[in-house]
Amino acid sequence: MDKHELKTLPIYYLALILDRKTFEVRKKDRDYKVNDILILKEWTSDKGYTGSVQKRKISYILDNEDYCKKGYVILGIKKI
């Protein structure tokens, strides 16, 4: 099980904490695996990291170019 620290824009971060967002669309630039932990850090272009952090576990990975833009994956996530 690996941990991945990722920047998250405020609009998407808010959806996370309100339990409205149960997925992440990310570049396929890491070796994501089911049960890996995402450490999602709120980040703004003008202030940088805000200090707010949410953790989620990857529960599903959609990595099929019929459904995902080339070079991207959709990660199903759940609270831990």
Biopython code that builds the backbone (N, CA, C, O; Angstrom):
import numpy as np
from Bio.PDB.StructureBuilder import StructureBuilder

atoms = [
    (1, "MET", "N", (0.856, -1.189, 0.000)),
    (1, "MET", "CA", (0.000, 0.000, 0.000)),
    (1, "MET", "C", (0.891, 1.238, 0.000)),
    (1, "MET", "O", (1.740, 1.411, 0.875)),
    (2, "ASP", "N", (0.683, 2.086, -0.991)),
    (2, "ASP", "CA", (1.443, 3.329, -1.105)),
    (2, "ASP", "C", (0.568, 4.508, -0.718)),
    (2, "ASP", "O", (-0.658, 4.410, -0.669)),
    (3, "LYS", "N", (1.229, 5.624, -0.443)),
    (3, "LYS", "CA", (0.541, 6.885, -0.179)),
    (3, "LYS", "C", (0.927, 7.864, -1.273)),
    (3, "LYS", "O", (2.085, 7.934, -1.684)),
    (4, "HIS", "N", (-0.067, 8.624, -1.739)),
    (4, "HIS", "CA", (0.144, 9.599, -2.803)),
    (4, "HIS", "C", (-0.350, 10.957, -2.313)),
    (4, "HIS", "O", (-1.534, 11.114, -2.018)),
    (5, "GLU", "N", (0.539, 11.932, -2.225)),
    (5, "GLU", "CA", (0.154, 13.290, -1.841)),
    (5, "GLU", "C", (-0.176, 14.075, -3.104)),
    (5, "GLU", "O", (0.635, 14.156, -4.026)),
    (6, "LEU", "N", (-1.387, 14.658, -3.136)),
    (6, "LEU", "CA", (-1.885, 15.313, -4.334)),
    (6, "LEU", "C", (-2.487, 16.678, -4.019)),
    (6, "LEU", "O", (-3.160, 16.855, -3.004)),
    (7, "LYS", "N", (-2.234, 17.638, -4.905)),
    (7, "LYS", "CA", (-2.875, 18.952, -4.802)),
    (7, "LYS", "C", (-4.341, 18.813, -5.191)),
    (7, "LYS", "O", (-4.690, 18.048, -6.091)),
    (8, "THR", "N", (-5.196, 19.567, -4.497)),
    (8, "THR", "CA", (-6.623, 19.572, -4.819)),
    (8, "THR", "C", (-7.135, 21.007, -4.761)),
    (8, "THR", "O", (-6.969, 21.692, -3.752)),
    (9, "LEU", "N", (-7.748, 21.451, -5.830)),
    (9, "LEU", "CA", (-8.294, 22.811, -5.875)),
    (9, "LEU", "C", (-9.492, 22.932, -4.929)),
    (9, "LEU", "O", (-10.198, 21.951, -4.697)),
    (10, "PRO", "N", (-9.724, 24.134, -4.381)),
    (10, "PRO", "CA", (-10.788, 24.326, -3.389)),
    (10, "PRO", "C", (-12.169, 23.836, -3.819)),
    (10, "PRO", "O", (-12.886, 23.262, -2.999)),
    (11, "ILE", "N", (-12.561, 24.038, -5.061)),
    (11, "ILE", "CA", (-13.897, 23.609, -5.500)),
    (11, "ILE", "C", (-14.050, 22.090, -5.382)),
    (11, "ILE", "O", (-15.119, 21.600, -5.018)),
    (12, "TYR", "N", (-12.995, 21.355, -5.687)),
    (12, "TYR", "CA", (-13.044, 19.893, -5.596)),
    (12, "TYR", "C", (-12.840, 19.428, -4.162)),
    (12, "TYR", "O", (-13.389, 18.408, -3.746)),
    (13, "TYR", "N", (-12.050, 20.180, -3.412)),
    (13, "TYR", "CA", (-11.825, 19.855, -2.000)),
    (13, "TYR", "C", (-13.132, 19.969, -1.219)),
    (13, "TYR", "O", (-13.438, 19.112, -0.389)),
    (14, "LEU", "N", (-13.898, 21.021, -1.482)),
    (14, "LEU", "CA", (-15.186, 21.210, -0.816)),
    (14, "LEU", "C", (-16.128, 20.051, -1.119)),
    (14, "LEU", "O", (-16.810, 19.558, -0.221)),
    (15, "ALA", "N", (-16.174, 19.614, -2.366)),
    (15, "ALA", "CA", (-17.019, 18.476, -2.728)),
    (15, "ALA", "C", (-16.591, 17.212, -1.990)),
    (15, "ALA", "O", (-17.433, 16.384, -1.640)),
    (16, "LEU", "N", (-15.286, 17.056, -1.750)),
    (16, "LEU", "CA", (-14.784, 15.920, -0.965)),
    (16, "LEU", "C", (-15.313, 15.949, 0.458)),
    (16, "LEU", "O", (-15.849, 14.957, 0.953)),
    (17, "ILE", "N", (-15.159, 17.094, 1.111)),
    (17, "ILE", "CA", (-15.551, 17.144, 2.527)),
    (17, "ILE", "C", (-17.067, 17.102, 2.718)),
    (17, "ILE", "O", (-17.550, 16.769, 3.800)),
    (18, "LEU", "N", (-17.810, 17.438, 1.671)),
    (18, "LEU", "CA", (-19.276, 17.336, 1.726)),
    (18, "LEU", "C", (-19.764, 15.955, 1.275)),
    (18, "LEU", "O", (-20.970, 15.728, 1.174)),
    (19, "ASP", "N", (-18.838, 15.041, 1.006)),
    (19, "ASP", "CA", (-19.149, 13.672, 0.558)),
    (19, "ASP", "C", (-19.912, 13.636, -0.755)),
    (19, "ASP", "O", (-20.679, 12.703, -0.995)),
    (20, "ARG", "N", (-19.720, 14.623, -1.600)),
    (20, "ARG", "CA", (-20.358, 14.642, -2.913)),
    (20, "ARG", "C", (-19.449, 14.075, -3.994)),
    (20, "ARG", "O", (-19.915, 13.681, -5.063)),
    (21, "LYS", "N", (-18.153, 14.036, -3.713)),
    (21, "LYS", "CA", (-17.175, 13.583, -4.705)),
    (21, "LYS", "C", (-16.545, 12.291, -4.221)),
    (21, "LYS", "O", (-15.858, 12.266, -3.199)),
    (22, "THR", "N", (-16.784, 11.215, -4.965)),
    (22, "THR", "CA", (-16.296, 9.894, -4.568)),
    (22, "THR", "C", (-15.327, 9.331, -5.604)),
    (22, "THR", "O", (-15.146, 8.118, -5.710)),
    (23, "PHE", "N", (-14.712, 10.225, -6.358)),
    (23, "PHE", "CA", (-13.773, 9.810, -7.394)),
    (23, "PHE", "C", (-12.729, 10.904, -7.605)),
    (23, "PHE", "O", (-12.930, 12.055, -7.217)),
    (24, "GLU", "N", (-11.626, 10.530, -8.218)),
    (24, "GLU", "CA", (-10.592, 11.475, -8.628)),
    (24, "GLU", "C", (-10.224, 11.157, -10.075)),
    (24, "GLU", "O", (-10.050, 9.991, -10.429)),
    (25, "VAL", "N", (-10.106, 12.172, -10.901)),
    (25, "VAL", "CA", (-9.576, 12.028, -12.250)),
    (25, "VAL", "C", (-8.146, 12.552, -12.181)),
    (25, "VAL", "O", (-7.913, 13.718, -11.862)),
    (26, "ARG", "N", (-7.201, 11.678, -12.483)),
    (26, "ARG", "CA", (-5.793, 12.044, -12.311)),
    (26, "ARG", "C", (-4.959, 11.575, -13.495)),
    (26, "ARG", "O", (-5.296, 10.612, -14.182)),
    (27, "LYS", "N", (-3.843, 12.300, -13.710)),
    (27, "LYS", "CA", (-2.877, 11.845, -14.704)),
    (27, "LYS", "C", (-2.337, 10.497, -14.257)),
    (27, "LYS", "O", (-2.157, 10.241, -13.066)),
    (28, "LYS", "N", (-2.090, 9.661, -15.218)),
    (28, "LYS", "CA", (-1.556, 8.330, -14.928)),
    (28, "LYS", "C", (-0.023, 8.430, -14.840)),
    (28, "LYS", "O", (0.704, 7.793, -15.603)),
    (29, "ASP", "N", (0.437, 9.239, -13.896)),
    (29, "ASP", "CA", (1.867, 9.476, -13.732)),
    (29, "ASP", "C", (2.425, 8.790, -12.485)),
    (29, "ASP", "O", (3.579, 8.997, -12.108)),
    (30, "ARG", "N", (1.596, 7.984, -11.864)),
    (30, "ARG", "CA", (1.991, 7.233, -10.673)),
    (30, "ARG", "C", (1.460, 5.815, -10.802)),
    (30, "ARG", "O", (0.582, 5.541, -11.620)),
    (31, "ASP", "N", (1.991, 4.933, -10.000)),
    (31, "ASP", "CA", (1.551, 3.538, -10.009)),
    (31, "ASP", "C", (0.418, 3.365, -8.994)),
    (31, "ASP", "O", (0.602, 2.736, -7.952)),
    (32, "TYR", "N", (-0.758, 3.927, -9.308)),
    (32, "TYR", "CA", (-1.904, 3.815, -8.420)),
    (32, "TYR", "C", (-2.363, 2.365, -8.341)),
    (32, "TYR", "O", (-2.386, 1.652, -9.345)),
    (33, "LYS", "N", (-2.729, 1.938, -7.135)),
    (33, "LYS", "CA", (-3.259, 0.597, -6.924)),
    (33, "LYS", "C", (-4.446, 0.672, -5.967)),
    (33, "LYS", "O", (-4.521, 1.569, -5.128)),
    (34, "VAL", "N", (-5.376, -0.282, -6.100)),
    (34, "VAL", "CA", (-6.488, -0.377, -5.156)),
    (34, "VAL", "C", (-5.899, -0.539, -3.750)),
    (34, "VAL", "O", (-4.933, -1.276, -3.556)),
    (35, "ASN", "N", (-6.481, 0.144, -2.789)),
    (35, "ASN", "CA", (-6.092, 0.205, -1.382)),
    (35, "ASN", "C", (-4.971, 1.193, -1.088)),
    (35, "ASN", "O", (-4.614, 1.372, 0.077)),
    (36, "ASP", "N", (-4.400, 1.842, -2.108)),
    (36, "ASP", "CA", (-3.459, 2.929, -1.848)),
    (36, "ASP", "C", (-4.208, 4.076, -1.177)),
    (36, "ASP", "O", (-5.426, 4.200, -1.305)),
    (37, "ILE", "N", (-3.468, 4.902, -0.469)),
    (37, "ILE", "CA", (-4.040, 6.050, 0.228)),
    (37, "ILE", "C", (-3.725, 7.328, -0.539)),
    (37, "ILE", "O", (-2.583, 7.563, -0.936)),
    (38, "LEU", "N", (-4.751, 8.152, -0.741)),
    (38, "LEU", "CA", (-4.568, 9.483, -1.318)),
    (38, "LEU", "C", (-4.595, 10.498, -0.188)),
    (38, "LEU", "O", (-5.533, 10.526, 0.609)),
    (39, "ILE", "N", (-3.581, 11.316, -0.123)),
    (39, "ILE", "CA", (-3.548, 12.420, 0.825)),
    (39, "ILE", "C", (-3.805, 13.669, -0.008)),
    (39, "ILE", "O", (-2.916, 14.178, -0.690)),
    (40, "LEU", "N", (-5.037, 14.145, 0.062)),
    (40, "LEU", "CA", (-5.505, 15.239, -0.783)),
    (40, "LEU", "C", (-5.369, 16.550, -0.027)),
    (40, "LEU", "O", (-6.039, 16.781, 0.979)),
    (41, "LYS", "N", (-4.484, 17.404, -0.534)),
    (41, "LYS", "CA", (-4.170, 18.672, 0.131)),
    (41, "LYS", "C", (-4.768, 19.829, -0.657)),
    (41, "LYS", "O", (-4.505, 20.000, -1.847)),
    (42, "GLU", "N", (-5.580, 20.620, 0.040)),
    (42, "GLU", "CA", (-6.178, 21.782, -0.620)),
    (42, "GLU", "C", (-5.071, 22.753, -1.024)),
    (42, "GLU", "O", (-4.156, 23.033, -0.250)),
    (43, "TRP", "N", (-5.174, 23.264, -2.263)),
    (43, "TRP", "CA", (-4.132, 24.113, -2.831)),
    (43, "TRP", "C", (-4.753, 25.181, -3.718)),
    (43, "TRP", "O", (-5.665, 24.903, -4.496)),
    (44, "THR", "N", (-4.252, 26.404, -3.596)),
    (44, "THR", "CA", (-4.691, 27.489, -4.478)),
    (44, "THR", "C", (-3.471, 28.065, -5.189)),
    (44, "THR", "O", (-2.360, 28.035, -4.661)),
    (45, "SER", "N", (-3.691, 28.587, -6.391)),
    (45, "SER", "CA", (-2.561, 29.118, -7.166)),
    (45, "SER", "C", (-1.971, 30.376, -6.545)),
    (45, "SER", "O", (-0.788, 30.660, -6.733)),
    (46, "ASP", "N", (-2.783, 31.137, -5.804)),
    (46, "ASP", "CA", (-2.257, 32.374, -5.209)),
    (46, "ASP", "C", (-1.665, 32.182, -3.817)),
    (46, "ASP", "O", (-0.751, 32.918, -3.444)),
    (47, "LYS", "N", (-2.151, 31.225, -3.040)),
    (47, "LYS", "CA", (-1.679, 31.038, -1.663)),
    (47, "LYS", "C", (-0.889, 29.754, -1.455)),
    (47, "LYS", "O", (-0.216, 29.598, -0.436)),
    (48, "GLY", "N", (-0.964, 28.829, -2.414)),
    (48, "GLY", "CA", (-0.317, 27.529, -2.229)),
    (48, "GLY", "C", (-1.181, 26.630, -1.356)),
    (48, "GLY", "O", (-2.409, 26.700, -1.409)),
    (49, "TYR", "N", (-0.543, 25.792, -0.557)),
    (49, "TYR", "CA", (-1.284, 24.862, 0.309)),
    (49, "TYR", "C", (-1.963, 25.628, 1.438)),
    (49, "TYR", "O", (-1.372, 26.526, 2.037)),
    (50, "THR", "N", (-3.216, 25.259, 1.721)),
    (50, "THR", "CA", (-3.982, 25.950, 2.767)),
    (50, "THR", "C", (-3.814, 25.307, 4.134)),
    (50, "THR", "O", (-4.134, 25.924, 5.151)),
    (51, "GLY", "N", (-3.315, 24.071, 4.173)),
    (51, "GLY", "CA", (-3.192, 23.327, 5.429)),
    (51, "GLY", "C", (-4.317, 22.329, 5.629)),
    (51, "GLY", "O", (-4.250, 21.504, 6.540)),
    (52, "SER", "N", (-5.356, 22.386, 4.794)),
    (52, "SER", "CA", (-6.464, 21.438, 4.898)),
    (52, "SER", "C", (-6.114, 20.156, 4.142)),
    (52, "SER", "O", (-5.625, 20.193, 3.013)),
    (53, "VAL", "N", (-6.377, 19.023, 4.798)),
    (53, "VAL", "CA", (-6.004, 17.721, 4.232)),
    (53, "VAL", "C", (-7.140, 16.725, 4.446)),
    (53, "VAL", "O", (-7.756, 16.688, 5.511)),
    (54, "GLN", "N", (-7.406, 15.922, 3.424)),
    (54, "GLN", "CA", (-8.349, 14.814, 3.513)),
    (54, "GLN", "C", (-7.638, 13.550, 3.039)),
    (54, "GLN", "O", (-6.831, 13.596, 2.110)),
    (55, "LYS", "N", (-7.939, 12.429, 3.678)),
    (55, "LYS", "CA", (-7.371, 11.147, 3.262)),
    (55, "LYS", "C", (-8.484, 10.267, 2.717)),
    (55, "LYS", "O", (-9.582, 10.209, 3.270)),
    (56, "ARG", "N", (-8.178, 9.583, 1.618)),
    (56, "ARG", "CA", (-9.110, 8.651, 1.002)),
    (56, "ARG", "C", (-8.352, 7.409, 0.555)),
    (56, "ARG", "O", (-7.154, 7.462, 0.277)),
    (57, "LYS", "N", (-9.070, 6.289, 0.489)),
    (57, "LYS", "CA", (-8.504, 5.034, 0.006)),
    (57, "LYS", "C", (-9.038, 4.766, -1.392)),
    (57, "LYS", "O", (-10.222, 4.970, -1.661)),
    (58, "ILE", "N", (-8.162, 4.308, -2.282)),
    (58, "ILE", "CA", (-8.591, 3.950, -3.630)),
    (58, "ILE", "C", (-9.352, 2.628, -3.561)),
    (58, "ILE", "O", (-8.824, 1.620, -3.093)),
    (59, "SER", "N", (-10.595, 2.648, -4.032)),
    (59, "SER", "CA", (-11.422, 1.445, -4.014)),
    (59, "SER", "C", (-11.610, 0.839, -5.415)),
    (59, "SER", "O", (-12.003, -0.320, -5.548)),
    (60, "TYR", "N", (-11.323, 1.638, -6.458)),
    (60, "TYR", "CA", (-11.513, 1.159, -7.825)),
    (60, "TYR", "C", (-10.671, 2.017, -8.759)),
    (60, "TYR", "O", (-10.483, 3.208, -8.511)),
    (61, "ILE", "N", (-10.168, 1.421, -9.826)),
    (61, "ILE", "CA", (-9.403, 2.168, -10.823)),
    (61, "ILE", "C", (-9.964, 1.873, -12.207)),
    (61, "ILE", "O", (-9.996, 0.722, -12.644)),
    (62, "LEU", "N", (-10.406, 2.922, -12.890)),
    (62, "LEU", "CA", (-10.849, 2.796, -14.283)),
    (62, "LEU", "C", (-9.719, 3.318, -15.163)),
    (62, "LEU", "O", (-9.412, 4.510, -15.165)),
    (63, "ASP", "N", (-9.112, 2.408, -15.906)),
    (63, "ASP", "CA", (-7.955, 2.727, -16.732)),
    (63, "ASP", "C", (-8.189, 2.137, -18.122)),
    (63, "ASP", "O", (-7.486, 1.225, -18.557)),
    (64, "ASN", "N", (-9.196, 2.685, -18.805)),
    (64, "ASN", "CA", (-9.588, 2.164, -20.108)),
    (64, "ASN", "C", (-9.770, 3.353, -21.037)),
    (64, "ASN", "O", (-10.623, 4.205, -20.789)),
    (65, "GLU", "N", (-8.985, 3.421, -22.099)),
    (65, "GLU", "CA", (-9.024, 4.582, -22.988)),
    (65, "GLU", "C", (-10.348, 4.727, -23.731)),
    (65, "GLU", "O", (-10.587, 5.758, -24.360)),
    (66, "ASP", "N", (-11.220, 3.706, -23.670)),
    (66, "ASP", "CA", (-12.563, 3.869, -24.224)),
    (66, "ASP", "C", (-13.381, 4.844, -23.372)),
    (66, "ASP", "O", (-14.344, 5.439, -23.856)),
    (67, "TYR", "N", (-12.994, 5.006, -22.100)),
    (67, "TYR", "CA", (-13.752, 5.833, -21.161)),
    (67, "TYR", "C", (-12.939, 6.958, -20.537)),
    (67, "TYR", "O", (-13.516, 7.912, -20.013)),
    (68, "CYS", "N", (-11.630, 6.871, -20.579)),
    (68, "CYS", "CA", (-10.744, 7.871, -19.981)),
    (68, "CYS", "C", (-9.868, 8.491, -21.071)),
    (68, "CYS", "O", (-9.438, 7.813, -22.004)),
    (69, "LYS", "N", (-9.619, 9.763, -20.935)),
    (69, "LYS", "CA", (-8.682, 10.422, -21.826)),
    (69, "LYS", "C", (-7.320, 9.734, -21.705)),
    (69, "LYS", "O", (-6.913, 9.332, -20.615)),
    (70, "LYS", "N", (-6.626, 9.605, -22.827)),
    (70, "LYS", "CA", (-5.322, 8.932, -22.831)),
    (70, "LYS", "C", (-4.388, 9.584, -21.808)),
    (70, "LYS", "O", (-4.242, 10.805, -21.767)),
    (71, "GLY", "N", (-3.764, 8.745, -20.990)),
    (71, "GLY", "CA", (-2.827, 9.248, -19.987)),
    (71, "GLY", "C", (-3.475, 9.598, -18.660)),
    (71, "GLY", "O", (-2.811, 10.131, -17.771)),
    (72, "TYR", "N", (-4.770, 9.305, -18.510)),
    (72, "TYR", "CA", (-5.503, 9.610, -17.277)),
    (72, "TYR", "C", (-6.181, 8.354, -16.733)),
    (72, "TYR", "O", (-6.412, 7.393, -17.466)),
    (73, "VAL", "N", (-6.494, 8.378, -15.445)),
    (73, "VAL", "CA", (-7.267, 7.318, -14.800)),
    (73, "VAL", "C", (-8.366, 7.964, -13.974)),
    (73, "VAL", "O", (-8.269, 9.127, -13.581)),
    (74, "ILE", "N", (-9.409, 7.192, -13.719)),
    (74, "ILE", "CA", (-10.460, 7.617, -12.784)),
    (74, "ILE", "C", (-10.352, 6.686, -11.579)),
    (74, "ILE", "O", (-10.426, 5.464, -11.713)),
    (75, "LEU", "N", (-10.178, 7.280, -10.409)),
    (75, "LEU", "CA", (-10.007, 6.538, -9.171)),
    (75, "LEU", "C", (-11.273, 6.624, -8.335)),
    (75, "LEU", "O", (-11.681, 7.718, -7.948)),
    (76, "GLY", "N", (-11.894, 5.502, -8.052)),
    (76, "GLY", "CA", (-12.982, 5.466, -7.090)),
    (76, "GLY", "C", (-12.354, 5.562, -5.714)),
    (76, "GLY", "O", (-11.391, 4.853, -5.420)),
    (77, "ILE", "N", (-12.888, 6.436, -4.863)),
    (77, "ILE", "CA", (-12.281, 6.636, -3.532)),
    (77, "ILE", "C", (-13.333, 6.557, -2.434)),
    (77, "ILE", "O", (-14.517, 6.802, -2.666)),
    (78, "LYS", "N", (-12.878, 6.209, -1.237)),
    (78, "LYS", "CA", (-13.788, 6.175, -0.084)),
    (78, "LYS", "C", (-13.068, 6.692, 1.143)),
    (78, "LYS", "O", (-11.840, 6.661, 1.222)),
    (79, "LYS", "N", (-13.855, 7.169, 2.102)),
    (79, "LYS", "CA", (-13.285, 7.685, 3.346)),
    (79, "LYS", "C", (-12.611, 6.554, 4.119)),
    (79, "LYS", "O", (-13.003, 5.389, 4.037)),
    (80, "ILE", "N", (-11.593, 6.939, 4.866)),
    (80, "ILE", "CA", (-10.928, 5.963, 5.743)),
    (80, "ILE", "C", (-10.941, 6.461, 7.170)),
    (80, "ILE", "O", (-10.430, 5.787, 8.064)),
]
sb = StructureBuilder()
sb.init_structure("model")
sb.init_model(0)
sb.init_chain("A")
sb.init_seg("    ")
for serial, (resi, resn, name, xyz) in enumerate(atoms, 1):
    if name == "N":
        sb.init_residue(resn, " ", resi, " ")
    sb.init_atom(name, np.array(xyz, "f"), 0.0, 1.0, " ", f" {name:<3s}", serial, name[0])
structure = sb.get_structure()
